Amino acid sequence: MPDHAAIDRLDFSLINLLIQHKTTYRYRQPVSLGPHRLMLRPRESRDLRLLSIDVTVTPAATLTWAQDVLGNAVATATFQTMGDTLVIDSVAALELAATAWPVFDMAASAIFYPFRYSDDEWFDLGALTVRQYPDPERRLQFWAQSFVRGNPTDTLALLKDLSAGVSSSVSYMTREDEGTQSPVETLIRGTGSCRDFAVLLVEAARGLGFGGRIVSGYLYNPAQKLLGSKDAGATHAWVEIYLPGAGWITFDPTNRGVGGFNLIPVAVARDIRQAMPVVGSFVGPAGAFAGMSVDVQVTS
């Protein structure tokens, strides 16, 4: 009989990681801080074990934790005092065990595209199969359809080609400004950030009939060879697409990656706006906001 424990040790690489994520907001004078929603706690799974997390907020805030409709851990920070600086500092320690070359055990019914989800799967996927952005000239639809090489065609090969096609069609560009480009805008401009790449891929996959969701989290990049990070780690966005039998499969269109070997998920969402790490408000005079900075370090 095979030693399954030994097989697991061969197939998986266990990495201990420390993630330090510090967000700083600066104001020109003290302002009243409204509630802030924080999505900073990594999602535990078979591949990820969270050892500890410590979230510190200055000025002092009351933190209440809950899970949203997709099972993401969400903290709400409420404030009693005013301040001219808001600092949200998260430190998480975790174990990441994922294979660099995953093999997906897909159901026979889904090996070739097009295929049909079961009635239960289709019902449960719901809005995750529905495109979120208009495509009046069908530019995105024609672009996605160009990767369908035949009828039928290999499903996993199609999705790999589609993911790689994002970085072939669009040049990566770091964008510090908030918000995300629409998929059509990204195709027209020919440039985008990791979140633009993720939105383009998930919308194209949905247009082909797949269920997909956006993932936000962290990229572990010790060799500093991957896009999306200037150092050993950074915040990142990618996509998961659901295939019967295999479940949710990770695609990183920015780096043409398949599987979560170097990715630490924090939140999954229908729309990327639902997975932002920090969302909040303040009350103060016009022009009070002076700027913000984000510092992320992912180290082993």
N, C-alpha and C positions, 0 to 999 in steps of 0.2 A: 504493500500500500504506500502511496506517496506521502511524504511528510508535508502536509499543507502549510504548516507554520514556516517550514524552510522555504517553500515556494513563495509565500508572502514576503519573506525577507529578501528574496532575490528580486521579486517583481517591484517592490516598493522601496523608495528612499525616504527615510525618516529624517526630517530637518526640524530643529528647534529654532524658532524665530522670535524676535522681539520687535514689535511694531510701535513706534513712537509717532504720534500724529498730533501736531499742535496747530491750532487755528487762532489767529489774533485779529480782532477788530479794533480799530482806533477811531476815536471821535474827537472833535475839536473842543468839546466841552462835555460835562456830564449829561447823559441822556437816560431816559427810562427804558429799560430793556424788557421787551415782551417775551413770552414763552418761546423757547428755542427747541426744535426737534433735532435730536442727535441720533445718527445711525453710524455707530463706530464699533459695535461688538461683532467680531467675526462669526459667521454662521458655522456652527459645529456640524460635522457629518462623519461618515466613515473615514474620510481622508483628513479631517481636521479636528483636532482636539484642543479646546481652549483651556489653558492652564490657569490664567488669571487675567483680569482686566481692571484697570483703575482709571476712572474718569474724574478729573479735577477741573472745576469751573471757578473762575475769578472775574468779577466779584462772586461771593458765595451764593450758591443756588441750591434749591431743593430738586433732587433728581427722582423722577418716578419712571419705572420701567414697565413696558408692555410689549406685546407682540402684535404686529399688524396682520392684515388678512392673508399675507403670504408667508407668515412665520418669521419675519425679520424682527430682531430686537430693537426697540425704539425707546430712547430715553427722552423725557421732556424736562427741560430745565426751567424753573420759575424763579424770579428774582424779587427781592424785597428792597434792594438799594439801587441807587443810580451809579453810573460809572462812566469814565471817559475811555476805558479800555475793557474789552471782553476777551478773556483767554480761555480756550477750551483745550485741555491737554489730556490725551488718551494714551495709555501705555498698556499694551496687550502682549502676553506671552502665550505661545501656542506650539503645538507639534503638527507638522504638515507631512502627510504620507501619501504620495501620489506617484504613479508610474509615468515615466517620460514617454513611453510608447504604449498607450492604452489599447486594449482590444475590446471592441464593443459587441456584446452578444445580442444582436438585434433579432426581433421576431421575424420568422420566415415571411410573414405577410408584408413586412416593411423593407425588405432587402432591395427591392426595385421600386423606383418612382415612375409614375404616380402610384400611390397606395392610399388606402382609406383607413383613418383612425377608427377604432371601435366607437360605438355610440356613446359609451361612458367616457372614453378619453376625449372625444370631441366636445361633449357637454362640459366636462371638467376644465378643459383648456380654455373654453369660452373666449374671453376678450384677448387672450394671448395669441389667438389666431387672426385677430382683426387689425388691419393697418391703422396707424394713428395719424398719418399725415396724408394730405390730398396728393393725388398724382393725375391731374386733369388731362395731361397730354400723354399719359401712360409711358413716360420716359423711364421711370423706375421699373415698371412691369416689363418693358421690352429688354431692359438691361439684364434683369434677373433671368428672363426666359432664354437669353443667349447662352446660358450655362447648361441648359438642358440639352444634352448631346444626342438623345434618342428617346424613343417611346416603346418599351420601357428603357430606363437607364439606372445605373447603380446609385442608390440613394446616398450613401455615405460619400462616394466620390463626387456626386453633385454638390453636396454641402461643403466639402473641402474646396472644390473649385470656386464655389460662390464666395467663401470666406477669403480665399487667396485673391480672388478677383477684386475685392475691395481695395487692397493695397496696390494691386496692379493698375487700377483705374484712378486712384486718388493718392496724392502725395501726403505723407504725414507732416503735420505742422502743429507745434505747441501753441495752444491758445489759452491765455490767462483770463480772458473775459468770460463772464458767466453765460449760461445758455448753451443751446445745442442747435446746429444747423439742421434743416430738414434734409431728408435723403436726396431729394431732387436738387436742392441748393448745393449739397456736397458734390454731387455728380457734375453739376455745371461749373462750380468753382475749381474742382479738381484738387482741392486741399481740404484737410480736416484733422481734428484731434482724435484721440482714442474714443471719446464719447460720440463723435460724429461717425466714426467707423462703425461703432457698435449699433447705432441707430440705423445706419444704412443697411447693415447686414440683417438685422432682425426684421426690418420692414420688407426687404427683398424676400426673405424666407417666408414671411407671412403671405406675401403675394403669391408664392408658389404653393400655398396650402399647408405650411408647417406651423406648429405651435412654437413660439419662441418668447424668451424673456431677456431683458437687460440685466446685467450683473455689474454692481459696483464693488470695488474692494481695493486690494493692493497687489502690485506687481513686485515679485522678488527677483532682482536682477544683479546678482553678485558679480558677474563678469562685465556688467555694464555694456552689453552688446545688443540689448533689446530696445526697441522704440518705446517711448512713453516714460522714460526714466533717465535723469541725468546722473543719478547716483545708484546705490545698490537697491533702491526701492522707491516706489511712488504710488499715489493713488492711480487707479486704472479702471477702465470699463471694458466689458466684453459681453458675450452672448451665450446663452444656453438654448439649445433646440431639442425638443422632445421627440424621441423615436421609440416606438413600441419595443419592449424587451430590453433595450439598452437604457431607457430613461432619459434624463437630461444630459446632453453631451455638450461639453464646453468648446467654444470656438473663439479664439482671440484673433480677430481680423487684422489688428495692428501689426502683429508679429507672425501671422500665418500659423498660429499654434492650434493644436487640437488636444483636449485634455487639460486638466488643471494643475500640471506639475509645478508651475511657478506662480500660481495665482491664489490669492487668499480672499474668498468672497465675504462680503459684509451684508449686502442686501440684494435681493432679486425684485424685479418690478416689471409691470406692463410697460410703463413709460419711464424714461430716465429721470424725469423730474421727481419721481416718487422715491428715488434712491440717492438723493444728494446727502452727503455726510452731515451737513449742518444747515438748517433752515430756521430763520427767526426774524424778528422785527425789533424796531426801537422807535421811541417817540422823542422827537427833539426838533430844533429849528432847522430850516432848510440849509443845506451845506454842512451839517454837523458831521456827516460821515467823512472820515479822513483817509480810509483805506483799510485793506486787510492783507494778511500774509498767511501762507500755509507752509509748514515744514513737516515733511514725512521722512522717517528713516526706518528701513526694514533691514534688520541685521540678524545674522545667525549667531 
